[in-house]
Amino acid sequence: MSVAYAVSENISVSYGTSENTQNTTAASSTNQPEEVSGITASYTMGGMTLSGAMIDIKNQGFVQGTKEEAWELALAFAF
């Protein structure tokens, strides 16, 4: 699921989350659902866009107890 909101014509924010499961035939599987959530924001002025994202992943690769965090910052120009 995700939700996006345009704060103004220049600023927008969004939040998203998902839970992924892995199909397995093992009776004693220890695989856990992979949970991903993140927030993004962007600011546009003329032909320039500045955007950023923060992402959190739990049970990455369906392995219990793993956790990853990532962030991204981008600047784009349109001519």
mmJSON file of the N, C-alpha and C atoms, coordinates in Angstrom:
{"data_MODEL":{"atom_site":{
"group_PDB":["ATOM","ATOM","ATOM","ATOM","ATOM","ATOM","ATOM","ATOM","ATOM","ATOM","ATOM","ATOM","ATOM","ATOM","ATOM","ATOM","ATOM","ATOM","ATOM","ATOM","ATOM","ATOM","ATOM","ATOM","ATOM","ATOM","ATOM","ATOM","ATOM","ATOM","ATOM","ATOM","ATOM","ATOM","ATOM","ATOM","ATOM","ATOM","ATOM","ATOM","ATOM","ATOM","ATOM","ATOM","ATOM","ATOM","ATOM","ATOM","ATOM","ATOM","ATOM","ATOM","ATOM","ATOM","ATOM","ATOM","ATOM","ATOM","ATOM","ATOM","ATOM","ATOM","ATOM","ATOM","ATOM","ATOM","ATOM","ATOM","ATOM","ATOM","ATOM","ATOM","ATOM","ATOM","ATOM","ATOM","ATOM","ATOM","ATOM","ATOM","ATOM","ATOM","ATOM","ATOM","ATOM","ATOM","ATOM","ATOM","ATOM","ATOM","ATOM","ATOM","ATOM","ATOM","ATOM","ATOM","ATOM","ATOM","ATOM","ATOM","ATOM","ATOM","ATOM","ATOM","ATOM","ATOM","ATOM","ATOM","ATOM","ATOM","ATOM","ATOM","ATOM","ATOM","ATOM","ATOM","ATOM","ATOM","ATOM","ATOM","ATOM","ATOM","ATOM","ATOM","ATOM","ATOM","ATOM","ATOM","ATOM","ATOM","ATOM","ATOM","ATOM","ATOM","ATOM","ATOM","ATOM","ATOM","ATOM","ATOM","ATOM","ATOM","ATOM","ATOM","ATOM","ATOM","ATOM","ATOM","ATOM","ATOM","ATOM","ATOM","ATOM","ATOM","ATOM","ATOM","ATOM","ATOM","ATOM","ATOM","ATOM","ATOM","ATOM","ATOM","ATOM","ATOM","ATOM","ATOM","ATOM","ATOM","ATOM","ATOM","ATOM","ATOM","ATOM","ATOM","ATOM","ATOM","ATOM","ATOM","ATOM","ATOM","ATOM","ATOM","ATOM","ATOM","ATOM","ATOM","ATOM","ATOM","ATOM","ATOM","ATOM","ATOM","ATOM","ATOM","ATOM","ATOM","ATOM","ATOM","ATOM","ATOM","ATOM","ATOM","ATOM","ATOM","ATOM","ATOM","ATOM","ATOM","ATOM","ATOM","ATOM","ATOM","ATOM","ATOM","ATOM","ATOM","ATOM","ATOM","ATOM","ATOM","ATOM","ATOM","ATOM","ATOM","ATOM","ATOM","ATOM","ATOM","ATOM","ATOM","ATOM","ATOM","ATOM","ATOM","ATOM"],
"id":[1,2,3,4,5,6,7,8,9,10,11,12,13,14,15,16,17,18,19,20,21,22,23,24,25,26,27,28,29,30,31,32,33,34,35,36,37,38,39,40,41,42,43,44,45,46,47,48,49,50,51,52,53,54,55,56,57,58,59,60,61,62,63,64,65,66,67,68,69,70,71,72,73,74,75,76,77,78,79,80,81,82,83,84,85,86,87,88,89,90,91,92,93,94,95,96,97,98,99,100,101,102,103,104,105,106,107,108,109,110,111,112,113,114,115,116,117,118,119,120,121,122,123,124,125,126,127,128,129,130,131,132,133,134,135,136,137,138,139,140,141,142,143,144,145,146,147,148,149,150,151,152,153,154,155,156,157,158,159,160,161,162,163,164,165,166,167,168,169,170,171,172,173,174,175,176,177,178,179,180,181,182,183,184,185,186,187,188,189,190,191,192,193,194,195,196,197,198,199,200,201,202,203,204,205,206,207,208,209,210,211,212,213,214,215,216,217,218,219,220,221,222,223,224,225,226,227,228,229,230,231,232,233,234,235,236,237],
"type_symbol":["N","C","C","N","C","C","N","C","C","N","C","C","N","C","C","N","C","C","N","C","C","N","C","C","N","C","C","N","C","C","N","C","C","N","C","C","N","C","C","N","C","C","N","C","C","N","C","C","N","C","C","N","C","C","N","C","C","N","C","C","N","C","C","N","C","C","N","C","C","N","C","C","N","C","C","N","C","C","N","C","C","N","C","C","N","C","C","N","C","C","N","C","C","N","C","C","N","C","C","N","C","C","N","C","C","N","C","C","N","C","C","N","C","C","N","C","C","N","C","C","N","C","C","N","C","C","N","C","C","N","C","C","N","C","C","N","C","C","N","C","C","N","C","C","N","C","C","N","C","C","N","C","C","N","C","C","N","C","C","N","C","C","N","C","C","N","C","C","N","C","C","N","C","C","N","C","C","N","C","C","N","C","C","N","C","C","N","C","C","N","C","C","N","C","C","N","C","C","N","C","C","N","C","C","N","C","C","N","C","C","N","C","C","N","C","C","N","C","C","N","C","C","N","C","C","N","C","C","N","C","C","N","C","C","N","C","C"],
"label_atom_id":["N","CA","C","N","CA","C","N","CA","C","N","CA","C","N","CA","C","N","CA","C","N","CA","C","N","CA","C","N","CA","C","N","CA","C","N","CA","C","N","CA","C","N","CA","C","N","CA","C","N","CA","C","N","CA","C","N","CA","C","N","CA","C","N","CA","C","N","CA","C","N","CA","C","N","CA","C","N","CA","C","N","CA","C","N","CA","C","N","CA","C","N","CA","C","N","CA","C","N","CA","C","N","CA","C","N","CA","C","N","CA","C","N","CA","C","N","CA","C","N","CA","C","N","CA","C","N","CA","C","N","CA","C","N","CA","C","N","CA","C","N","CA","C","N","CA","C","N","CA","C","N","CA","C","N","CA","C","N","CA","C","N","CA","C","N","CA","C","N","CA","C","N","CA","C","N","CA","C","N","CA","C","N","CA","C","N","CA","C","N","CA","C","N","CA","C","N","CA","C","N","CA","C","N","CA","C","N","CA","C","N","CA","C","N","CA","C","N","CA","C","N","CA","C","N","CA","C","N","CA","C","N","CA","C","N","CA","C","N","CA","C","N","CA","C","N","CA","C","N","CA","C","N","CA","C","N","CA","C","N","CA","C","N","CA","C","N","CA","C","N","CA","C","N","CA","C"],
"label_alt_id":[null,null,null,null,null,null,null,null,null,null,null,null,null,null,null,null,null,null,null,null,null,null,null,null,null,null,null,null,null,null,null,null,null,null,null,null,null,null,null,null,null,null,null,null,null,null,null,null,null,null,null,null,null,null,null,null,null,null,null,null,null,null,null,null,null,null,null,null,null,null,null,null,null,null,null,null,null,null,null,null,null,null,null,null,null,null,null,null,null,null,null,null,null,null,null,null,null,null,null,null,null,null,null,null,null,null,null,null,null,null,null,null,null,null,null,null,null,null,null,null,null,null,null,null,null,null,null,null,null,null,null,null,null,null,null,null,null,null,null,null,null,null,null,null,null,null,null,null,null,null,null,null,null,null,null,null,null,null,null,null,null,null,null,null,null,null,null,null,null,null,null,null,null,null,null,null,null,null,null,null,null,null,null,null,null,null,null,null,null,null,null,null,null,null,null,null,null,null,null,null,null,null,null,null,null,null,null,null,null,null,null,null,null,null,null,null,null,null,null,null,null,null,null,null,null,null,null,null,null,null,null,null,null,null,null,null,null],
"label_comp_id":["MET","MET","MET","SER","SER","SER","VAL","VAL","VAL","ALA","ALA","ALA","TYR","TYR","TYR","ALA","ALA","ALA","VAL","VAL","VAL","SER","SER","SER","GLU","GLU","GLU","ASN","ASN","ASN","ILE","ILE","ILE","SER","SER","SER","VAL","VAL","VAL","SER","SER","SER","TYR","TYR","TYR","GLY","GLY","GLY","THR","THR","THR","SER","SER","SER","GLU","GLU","GLU","ASN","ASN","ASN","THR","THR","THR","GLN","GLN","GLN","ASN","ASN","ASN","THR","THR","THR","THR","THR","THR","ALA","ALA","ALA","ALA","ALA","ALA","SER","SER","SER","SER","SER","SER","THR","THR","THR","ASN","ASN","ASN","GLN","GLN","GLN","PRO","PRO","PRO","GLU","GLU","GLU","GLU","GLU","GLU","VAL","VAL","VAL","SER","SER","SER","GLY","GLY","GLY","ILE","ILE","ILE","THR","THR","THR","ALA","ALA","ALA","SER","SER","SER","TYR","TYR","TYR","THR","THR","THR","MET","MET","MET","GLY","GLY","GLY","GLY","GLY","GLY","MET","MET","MET","THR","THR","THR","LEU","LEU","LEU","SER","SER","SER","GLY","GLY","GLY","ALA","ALA","ALA","MET","MET","MET","ILE","ILE","ILE","ASP","ASP","ASP","ILE","ILE","ILE","LYS","LYS","LYS","ASN","ASN","ASN","GLN","GLN","GLN","GLY","GLY","GLY","PHE","PHE","PHE","VAL","VAL","VAL","GLN","GLN","GLN","GLY","GLY","GLY","THR","THR","THR","LYS","LYS","LYS","GLU","GLU","GLU","GLU","GLU","GLU","ALA","ALA","ALA","TRP","TRP","TRP","GLU","GLU","GLU","LEU","LEU","LEU","ALA","ALA","ALA","LEU","LEU","LEU","ALA","ALA","ALA","PHE","PHE","PHE","ALA","ALA","ALA","PHE","PHE","PHE"],
"label_asym_id":["A","A","A","A","A","A","A","A","A","A","A","A","A","A","A","A","A","A","A","A","A","A","A","A","A","A","A","A","A","A","A","A","A","A","A","A","A","A","A","A","A","A","A","A","A","A","A","A","A","A","A","A","A","A","A","A","A","A","A","A","A","A","A","A","A","A","A","A","A","A","A","A","A","A","A","A","A","A","A","A","A","A","A","A","A","A","A","A","A","A","A","A","A","A","A","A","A","A","A","A","A","A","A","A","A","A","A","A","A","A","A","A","A","A","A","A","A","A","A","A","A","A","A","A","A","A","A","A","A","A","A","A","A","A","A","A","A","A","A","A","A","A","A","A","A","A","A","A","A","A","A","A","A","A","A","A","A","A","A","A","A","A","A","A","A","A","A","A","A","A","A","A","A","A","A","A","A","A","A","A","A","A","A","A","A","A","A","A","A","A","A","A","A","A","A","A","A","A","A","A","A","A","A","A","A","A","A","A","A","A","A","A","A","A","A","A","A","A","A","A","A","A","A","A","A","A","A","A","A","A","A","A","A","A","A","A","A"],
"label_entity_id":["1","1","1","1","1","1","1","1","1","1","1","1","1","1","1","1","1","1","1","1","1","1","1","1","1","1","1","1","1","1","1","1","1","1","1","1","1","1","1","1","1","1","1","1","1","1","1","1","1","1","1","1","1","1","1","1","1","1","1","1","1","1","1","1","1","1","1","1","1","1","1","1","1","1","1","1","1","1","1","1","1","1","1","1","1","1","1","1","1","1","1","1","1","1","1","1","1","1","1","1","1","1","1","1","1","1","1","1","1","1","1","1","1","1","1","1","1","1","1","1","1","1","1","1","1","1","1","1","1","1","1","1","1","1","1","1","1","1","1","1","1","1","1","1","1","1","1","1","1","1","1","1","1","1","1","1","1","1","1","1","1","1","1","1","1","1","1","1","1","1","1","1","1","1","1","1","1","1","1","1","1","1","1","1","1","1","1","1","1","1","1","1","1","1","1","1","1","1","1","1","1","1","1","1","1","1","1","1","1","1","1","1","1","1","1","1","1","1","1","1","1","1","1","1","1","1","1","1","1","1","1","1","1","1","1","1","1"],
"label_seq_id":[1,1,1,2,2,2,3,3,3,4,4,4,5,5,5,6,6,6,7,7,7,8,8,8,9,9,9,10,10,10,11,11,11,12,12,12,13,13,13,14,14,14,15,15,15,16,16,16,17,17,17,18,18,18,19,19,19,20,20,20,21,21,21,22,22,22,23,23,23,24,24,24,25,25,25,26,26,26,27,27,27,28,28,28,29,29,29,30,30,30,31,31,31,32,32,32,33,33,33,34,34,34,35,35,35,36,36,36,37,37,37,38,38,38,39,39,39,40,40,40,41,41,41,42,42,42,43,43,43,44,44,44,45,45,45,46,46,46,47,47,47,48,48,48,49,49,49,50,50,50,51,51,51,52,52,52,53,53,53,54,54,54,55,55,55,56,56,56,57,57,57,58,58,58,59,59,59,60,60,60,61,61,61,62,62,62,63,63,63,64,64,64,65,65,65,66,66,66,67,67,67,68,68,68,69,69,69,70,70,70,71,71,71,72,72,72,73,73,73,74,74,74,75,75,75,76,76,76,77,77,77,78,78,78,79,79,79],
"pdbx_PDB_ins_code":[null,null,null,null,null,null,null,null,null,null,null,null,null,null,null,null,null,null,null,null,null,null,null,null,null,null,null,null,null,null,null,null,null,null,null,null,null,null,null,null,null,null,null,null,null,null,null,null,null,null,null,null,null,null,null,null,null,null,null,null,null,null,null,null,null,null,null,null,null,null,null,null,null,null,null,null,null,null,null,null,null,null,null,null,null,null,null,null,null,null,null,null,null,null,null,null,null,null,null,null,null,null,null,null,null,null,null,null,null,null,null,null,null,null,null,null,null,null,null,null,null,null,null,null,null,null,null,null,null,null,null,null,null,null,null,null,null,null,null,null,null,null,null,null,null,null,null,null,null,null,null,null,null,null,null,null,null,null,null,null,null,null,null,null,null,null,null,null,null,null,null,null,null,null,null,null,null,null,null,null,null,null,null,null,null,null,null,null,null,null,null,null,null,null,null,null,null,null,null,null,null,null,null,null,null,null,null,null,null,null,null,null,null,null,null,null,null,null,null,null,null,null,null,null,null,null,null,null,null,null,null,null,null,null,null,null,null],
"Cartn_x":[0.852,0.0,0.896,0.399,1.138,0.158,0.637,-0.157,0.738,0.224,0.965,0.133,0.832,0.137,0.926,0.263,0.871,0.625,1.66,1.538,1.241,1.937,1.696,2.052,2.038,2.394,3.887,4.675,6.126,6.591,5.831,6.279,5.319,5.878,5.053,5.781,4.995,5.534,4.727,5.361,4.645,5.235,4.403,4.8,4.273,5.088,4.657,5.181,4.442,4.854,4.385,5.159,4.751,5.295,4.611,5.042,5.044,6.198,6.362,6.598,5.965,6.172,6.778,7.471,8.123,7.439,7.054,6.436,7.521,7.296,8.258,7.517,8.137,7.511,8.068,9.085,9.687,8.723,8.543,7.603,8.118,9.426,9.986,10.733,10.151,10.787,10.901,12.061,12.266,12.182,11.743,11.615,10.569,10.897,10.007,9.563,8.404,7.991,8.959,9.241,10.096,9.222,9.566,8.774,9.584,9.021,9.683,8.797,9.381,8.636,9.566,8.98,9.799,8.995,9.712,9.11,9.935,9.26,9.934,9.366,10.176,9.743,10.447,9.777,10.405,9.971,10.884,10.635,11.002,10.078,10.301,10.233,11.228,11.239,11.717,10.804,11.15,11.516,12.718,13.189,14.062,14.082,14.921,14.059,14.447,13.759,14.774,14.53,15.341,14.471,14.963,14.157,15.009,14.331,15.018,14.116,14.753,14.003,14.743,13.975,14.514,13.739,14.457,13.835,14.338,13.435,13.745,13.274,14.167,13.826,14.102,13.082,13.232,13.127,13.909,13.953,14.311,15.336,15.741,16.152,15.698,15.972,15.261,14.213,13.408,14.225,15.25,16.087,15.725,15.328,14.873,15.991,15.648,16.566,17.439,17.359,18.162,17.419,18.187,17.595,18.535,17.989,18.75,18.038,18.827,18.293,19.058,18.359,19.002,18.382,19.154,18.618,19.166,18.454,18.84,18.522,19.416,19.216,19.519,18.633,18.804,18.48,19.187,18.953,18.88,17.774,17.572,17.285,17.809,17.56,16.906,15.914,15.265,15.59,16.001,16.363,15.375],
"Cartn_y":[-1.158,0.0,1.219,2.278,3.539,4.71,5.81,7.033,8.175,9.005,10.165,11.419,12.522,13.778,14.915,15.706,16.893,18.061,18.452,19.532,20.846,21.085,22.249,21.827,22.769,22.374,22.091,22.42,22.197,21.057,20.718,19.751,18.572,17.364,16.172,15.19,14.415,13.391,12.107,10.983,9.71,8.72,7.761,6.696,5.389,4.372,3.076,1.945,0.847,-0.335,-1.579,-2.655,-3.915,-5.077,-6.194,-7.425,-8.525,-9.131,-10.172,-11.511,-12.553,-13.894,-14.782,-15.804,-16.737,-18.087,-18.659,-19.986,-21.038,-21.975,-23.041,-24.321,-25.447,-26.738,-27.367,-26.747,-27.308,-27.167,-28.244,-28.224,-27.381,-27.335,-26.576,-25.34,-24.639,-23.459,-22.339,-21.672,-20.535,-19.217,-19.282,-18.055,-17.14,-15.869,-14.852,-13.937,-13.304,-12.352,-11.167,-10.713,-9.552,-8.309,-7.366,-6.154,-4.944,-4.2,-3.024,-1.803,-0.727,0.523,1.682,2.763,3.905,5.175,6.279,7.592,8.357,9.089,9.9,11.31,12.236,13.631,14.254,15.195,15.884,17.347,18.167,19.594,19.953,20.582,20.963,22.469,23.021,24.458,24.651,25.059,25.207,23.855,23.749,22.499,21.681,22.011,21.307,20.547,19.315,18.526,17.982,18.231,17.689,16.664,15.431,14.39,13.553,12.932,12.081,10.939,9.856,8.683,8.022,7.479,6.663,5.35,4.222,2.911,2.001,1.206,0.265,-1.125,-2.115,-3.486,-4.411,-5.152,-6.14,-7.536,-8.473,-9.858,-9.898,-9.112,-9.035,-10.409,-10.747,-12.054,-13.174,-12.833,-13.788,-14.465,-13.768,-14.293,-13.557,-14.314,-13.737,-12.955,-11.784,-10.971,-10.024,-10.047,-9.117,-7.796,-6.724,-5.4,-4.524,-3.81,-2.887,-1.544,-0.503,0.846,1.514,2.267,2.962,4.335,5.24,6.552,6.969,7.87,8.34,9.805,10.538,11.953,12.179,12.854,13.05,14.482,14.952,16.269,16.084,16.493,16.311,17.666,17.822,19.037,18.672,19.425,19.233,20.448,20.167,21.259,21.36],
"Cartn_z":[0.0,0.0,0.0,-0.554,-0.524,-0.533,0.017,0.088,-0.368,-1.25,-1.733,-1.517,-1.236,-0.99,-1.64,-2.449,-3.048,-2.098,-1.376,-0.398,-1.112,-2.19,-3.048,-4.463,-5.398,-6.761,-6.888,-5.878,-5.908,-5.004,-3.979,-2.969,-2.905,-2.876,-2.696,-1.777,-1.036,-0.135,-0.327,-0.054,-0.132,0.863,1.264,2.177,1.611,1.65,1.144,1.999,2.011,2.757,2.009,2.135,1.523,2.341,2.257,2.926,1.879,1.687,0.681,1.369,0.869,1.406,0.337,0.798,-0.11,0.003,-1.121,-1.115,-0.939,-0.028,0.21,0.543,0.265,0.554,1.819,2.42,3.639,4.805,5.562,6.685,7.841,8.035,9.162,8.677,7.742,7.169,8.201,8.207,9.102,8.338,7.108,6.314,6.933,6.973,7.511,6.38,6.505,5.465,5.42,4.229,4.034,4.114,4.982,5.185,4.716,3.786,3.224,3.449,3.959,4.11,3.761,3.302,2.93,2.782,2.844,2.67,1.643,0.77,-0.237,-0.226,-0.653,-0.765,-1.962,-2.602,-3.723,-3.755,-4.278,-4.439,-5.877,-6.583,-7.975,-8.113,-8.819,-9.082,-10.513,-11.38,-12.79,-13.382,-13.93,-14.521,-13.594,-12.306,-11.348,-10.339,-10.039,-9.024,-8.034,-6.764,-5.681,-4.965,-4.848,-4.213,-3.269,-2.316,-1.353,-0.916,-0.481,-0.029,1.127,2.065,3.157,3.151,3.116,2.991,4.104,4.676,5.75,5.323,5.396,5.003,6.182,6.602,7.671,7.067,7.574,7.081,5.604,5.234,3.834,3.32,2.128,1.547,2.277,3.046,3.815,4.916,5.416,6.486,7.772,8.782,10.05,10.725,11.232,12.01,11.206,9.883,9.098,8.956,8.868,8.736,7.927,6.967,6.131,6.096,6.067,5.901,4.77,3.968,2.857,2.679,2.104,1.775,0.42,-0.211,-1.54,-1.659,-2.286,-2.547,-4.021,-4.74,-6.181,-6.574,-7.569,-8.145,-9.654,-10.258,-11.691,-12.353,-13.553,-14.328,-15.645,-16.063,-17.365,-18.233,-19.441,-20.368,-21.479],
"occupancy":[1.0,1.0,1.0,1.0,1.0,1.0,1.0,1.0,1.0,1.0,1.0,1.0,1.0,1.0,1.0,1.0,1.0,1.0,1.0,1.0,1.0,1.0,1.0,1.0,1.0,1.0,1.0,1.0,1.0,1.0,1.0,1.0,1.0,1.0,1.0,1.0,1.0,1.0,1.0,1.0,1.0,1.0,1.0,1.0,1.0,1.0,1.0,1.0,1.0,1.0,1.0,1.0,1.0,1.0,1.0,1.0,1.0,1.0,1.0,1.0,1.0,1.0,1.0,1.0,1.0,1.0,1.0,1.0,1.0,1.0,1.0,1.0,1.0,1.0,1.0,1.0,1.0,1.0,1.0,1.0,1.0,1.0,1.0,1.0,1.0,1.0,1.0,1.0,1.0,1.0,1.0,1.0,1.0,1.0,1.0,1.0,1.0,1.0,1.0,1.0,1.0,1.0,1.0,1.0,1.0,1.0,1.0,1.0,1.0,1.0,1.0,1.0,1.0,1.0,1.0,1.0,1.0,1.0,1.0,1.0,1.0,1.0,1.0,1.0,1.0,1.0,1.0,1.0,1.0,1.0,1.0,1.0,1.0,1.0,1.0,1.0,1.0,1.0,1.0,1.0,1.0,1.0,1.0,1.0,1.0,1.0,1.0,1.0,1.0,1.0,1.0,1.0,1.0,1.0,1.0,1.0,1.0,1.0,1.0,1.0,1.0,1.0,1.0,1.0,1.0,1.0,1.0,1.0,1.0,1.0,1.0,1.0,1.0,1.0,1.0,1.0,1.0,1.0,1.0,1.0,1.0,1.0,1.0,1.0,1.0,1.0,1.0,1.0,1.0,1.0,1.0,1.0,1.0,1.0,1.0,1.0,1.0,1.0,1.0,1.0,1.0,1.0,1.0,1.0,1.0,1.0,1.0,1.0,1.0,1.0,1.0,1.0,1.0,1.0,1.0,1.0,1.0,1.0,1.0,1.0,1.0,1.0,1.0,1.0,1.0,1.0,1.0,1.0,1.0,1.0,1.0,1.0,1.0,1.0,1.0,1.0,1.0],
"B_iso_or_equiv":[0.0,0.0,0.0,0.0,0.0,0.0,0.0,0.0,0.0,0.0,0.0,0.0,0.0,0.0,0.0,0.0,0.0,0.0,0.0,0.0,0.0,0.0,0.0,0.0,0.0,0.0,0.0,0.0,0.0,0.0,0.0,0.0,0.0,0.0,0.0,0.0,0.0,0.0,0.0,0.0,0.0,0.0,0.0,0.0,0.0,0.0,0.0,0.0,0.0,0.0,0.0,0.0,0.0,0.0,0.0,0.0,0.0,0.0,0.0,0.0,0.0,0.0,0.0,0.0,0.0,0.0,0.0,0.0,0.0,0.0,0.0,0.0,0.0,0.0,0.0,0.0,0.0,0.0,0.0,0.0,0.0,0.0,0.0,0.0,0.0,0.0,0.0,0.0,0.0,0.0,0.0,0.0,0.0,0.0,0.0,0.0,0.0,0.0,0.0,0.0,0.0,0.0,0.0,0.0,0.0,0.0,0.0,0.0,0.0,0.0,0.0,0.0,0.0,0.0,0.0,0.0,0.0,0.0,0.0,0.0,0.0,0.0,0.0,0.0,0.0,0.0,0.0,0.0,0.0,0.0,0.0,0.0,0.0,0.0,0.0,0.0,0.0,0.0,0.0,0.0,0.0,0.0,0.0,0.0,0.0,0.0,0.0,0.0,0.0,0.0,0.0,0.0,0.0,0.0,0.0,0.0,0.0,0.0,0.0,0.0,0.0,0.0,0.0,0.0,0.0,0.0,0.0,0.0,0.0,0.0,0.0,0.0,0.0,0.0,0.0,0.0,0.0,0.0,0.0,0.0,0.0,0.0,0.0,0.0,0.0,0.0,0.0,0.0,0.0,0.0,0.0,0.0,0.0,0.0,0.0,0.0,0.0,0.0,0.0,0.0,0.0,0.0,0.0,0.0,0.0,0.0,0.0,0.0,0.0,0.0,0.0,0.0,0.0,0.0,0.0,0.0,0.0,0.0,0.0,0.0,0.0,0.0,0.0,0.0,0.0,0.0,0.0,0.0,0.0,0.0,0.0,0.0,0.0,0.0,0.0,0.0,0.0],
"pdbx_formal_charge":[null,null,null,null,null,null,null,null,null,null,null,null,null,null,null,null,null,null,null,null,null,null,null,null,null,null,null,null,null,null,null,null,null,null,null,null,null,null,null,null,null,null,null,null,null,null,null,null,null,null,null,null,null,null,null,null,null,null,null,null,null,null,null,null,null,null,null,null,null,null,null,null,null,null,null,null,null,null,null,null,null,null,null,null,null,null,null,null,null,null,null,null,null,null,null,null,null,null,null,null,null,null,null,null,null,null,null,null,null,null,null,null,null,null,null,null,null,null,null,null,null,null,null,null,null,null,null,null,null,null,null,null,null,null,null,null,null,null,null,null,null,null,null,null,null,null,null,null,null,null,null,null,null,null,null,null,null,null,null,null,null,null,null,null,null,null,null,null,null,null,null,null,null,null,null,null,null,null,null,null,null,null,null,null,null,null,null,null,null,null,null,null,null,null,null,null,null,null,null,null,null,null,null,null,null,null,null,null,null,null,null,null,null,null,null,null,null,null,null,null,null,null,null,null,null,null,null,null,null,null,null,null,null,null,null,null,null],
"auth_seq_id":[1,1,1,2,2,2,3,3,3,4,4,4,5,5,5,6,6,6,7,7,7,8,8,8,9,9,9,10,10,10,11,11,11,12,12,12,13,13,13,14,14,14,15,15,15,16,16,16,17,17,17,18,18,18,19,19,19,20,20,20,21,21,21,22,22,22,23,23,23,24,24,24,25,25,25,26,26,26,27,27,27,28,28,28,29,29,29,30,30,30,31,31,31,32,32,32,33,33,33,34,34,34,35,35,35,36,36,36,37,37,37,38,38,38,39,39,39,40,40,40,41,41,41,42,42,42,43,43,43,44,44,44,45,45,45,46,46,46,47,47,47,48,48,48,49,49,49,50,50,50,51,51,51,52,52,52,53,53,53,54,54,54,55,55,55,56,56,56,57,57,57,58,58,58,59,59,59,60,60,60,61,61,61,62,62,62,63,63,63,64,64,64,65,65,65,66,66,66,67,67,67,68,68,68,69,69,69,70,70,70,71,71,71,72,72,72,73,73,73,74,74,74,75,75,75,76,76,76,77,77,77,78,78,78,79,79,79],
"auth_comp_id":["MET","MET","MET","SER","SER","SER","VAL","VAL","VAL","ALA","ALA","ALA","TYR","TYR","TYR","ALA","ALA","ALA","VAL","VAL","VAL","SER","SER","SER","GLU","GLU","GLU","ASN","ASN","ASN","ILE","ILE","ILE","SER","SER","SER","VAL","VAL","VAL","SER","SER","SER","TYR","TYR","TYR","GLY","GLY","GLY","THR","THR","THR","SER","SER","SER","GLU","GLU","GLU","ASN","ASN","ASN","THR","THR","THR","GLN","GLN","GLN","ASN","ASN","ASN","THR","THR","THR","THR","THR","THR","ALA","ALA","ALA","ALA","ALA","ALA","SER","SER","SER","SER","SER","SER","THR","THR","THR","ASN","ASN","ASN","GLN","GLN","GLN","PRO","PRO","PRO","GLU","GLU","GLU","GLU","GLU","GLU","VAL","VAL","VAL","SER","SER","SER","GLY","GLY","GLY","ILE","ILE","ILE","THR","THR","THR","ALA","ALA","ALA","SER","SER","SER","TYR","TYR","TYR","THR","THR","THR","MET","MET","MET","GLY","GLY","GLY","GLY","GLY","GLY","MET","MET","MET","THR","THR","THR","LEU","LEU","LEU","SER","SER","SER","GLY","GLY","GLY","ALA","ALA","ALA","MET","MET","MET","ILE","ILE","ILE","ASP","ASP","ASP","ILE","ILE","ILE","LYS","LYS","LYS","ASN","ASN","ASN","GLN","GLN","GLN","GLY","GLY","GLY","PHE","PHE","PHE","VAL","VAL","VAL","GLN","GLN","GLN","GLY","GLY","GLY","THR","THR","THR","LYS","LYS","LYS","GLU","GLU","GLU","GLU","GLU","GLU","ALA","ALA","ALA","TRP","TRP","TRP","GLU","GLU","GLU","LEU","LEU","LEU","ALA","ALA","ALA","LEU","LEU","LEU","ALA","ALA","ALA","PHE","PHE","PHE","ALA","ALA","ALA","PHE","PHE","PHE"],
"auth_asym_id":["A","A","A","A","A","A","A","A","A","A","A","A","A","A","A","A","A","A","A","A","A","A","A","A","A","A","A","A","A","A","A","A","A","A","A","A","A","A","A","A","A","A","A","A","A","A","A","A","A","A","A","A","A","A","A","A","A","A","A","A","A","A","A","A","A","A","A","A","A","A","A","A","A","A","A","A","A","A","A","A","A","A","A","A","A","A","A","A","A","A","A","A","A","A","A","A","A","A","A","A","A","A","A","A","A","A","A","A","A","A","A","A","A","A","A","A","A","A","A","A","A","A","A","A","A","A","A","A","A","A","A","A","A","A","A","A","A","A","A","A","A","A","A","A","A","A","A","A","A","A","A","A","A","A","A","A","A","A","A","A","A","A","A","A","A","A","A","A","A","A","A","A","A","A","A","A","A","A","A","A","A","A","A","A","A","A","A","A","A","A","A","A","A","A","A","A","A","A","A","A","A","A","A","A","A","A","A","A","A","A","A","A","A","A","A","A","A","A","A","A","A","A","A","A","A","A","A","A","A","A","A","A","A","A","A","A","A"],
"auth_atom_id":["N","CA","C","N","CA","C","N","CA","C","N","CA","C","N","CA","C","N","CA","C","N","CA","C","N","CA","C","N","CA","C","N","CA","C","N","CA","C","N","CA","C","N","CA","C","N","CA","C","N","CA","C","N","CA","C","N","CA","C","N","CA","C","N","CA","C","N","CA","C","N","CA","C","N","CA","C","N","CA","C","N","CA","C","N","CA","C","N","CA","C","N","CA","C","N","CA","C","N","CA","C","N","CA","C","N","CA","C","N","CA","C","N","CA","C","N","CA","C","N","CA","C","N","CA","C","N","CA","C","N","CA","C","N","CA","C","N","CA","C","N","CA","C","N","CA","C","N","CA","C","N","CA","C","N","CA","C","N","CA","C","N","CA","C","N","CA","C","N","CA","C","N","CA","C","N","CA","C","N","CA","C","N","CA","C","N","CA","C","N","CA","C","N","CA","C","N","CA","C","N","CA","C","N","CA","C","N","CA","C","N","CA","C","N","CA","C","N","CA","C","N","CA","C","N","CA","C","N","CA","C","N","CA","C","N","CA","C","N","CA","C","N","CA","C","N","CA","C","N","CA","C","N","CA","C","N","CA","C","N","CA","C","N","CA","C","N","CA","C","N","CA","C","N","CA","C"],
"pdbx_PDB_model_num":[1,1,1,1,1,1,1,1,1,1,1,1,1,1,1,1,1,1,1,1,1,1,1,1,1,1,1,1,1,1,1,1,1,1,1,1,1,1,1,1,1,1,1,1,1,1,1,1,1,1,1,1,1,1,1,1,1,1,1,1,1,1,1,1,1,1,1,1,1,1,1,1,1,1,1,1,1,1,1,1,1,1,1,1,1,1,1,1,1,1,1,1,1,1,1,1,1,1,1,1,1,1,1,1,1,1,1,1,1,1,1,1,1,1,1,1,1,1,1,1,1,1,1,1,1,1,1,1,1,1,1,1,1,1,1,1,1,1,1,1,1,1,1,1,1,1,1,1,1,1,1,1,1,1,1,1,1,1,1,1,1,1,1,1,1,1,1,1,1,1,1,1,1,1,1,1,1,1,1,1,1,1,1,1,1,1,1,1,1,1,1,1,1,1,1,1,1,1,1,1,1,1,1,1,1,1,1,1,1,1,1,1,1,1,1,1,1,1,1,1,1,1,1,1,1,1,1,1,1,1,1,1,1,1,1,1,1]
}}}
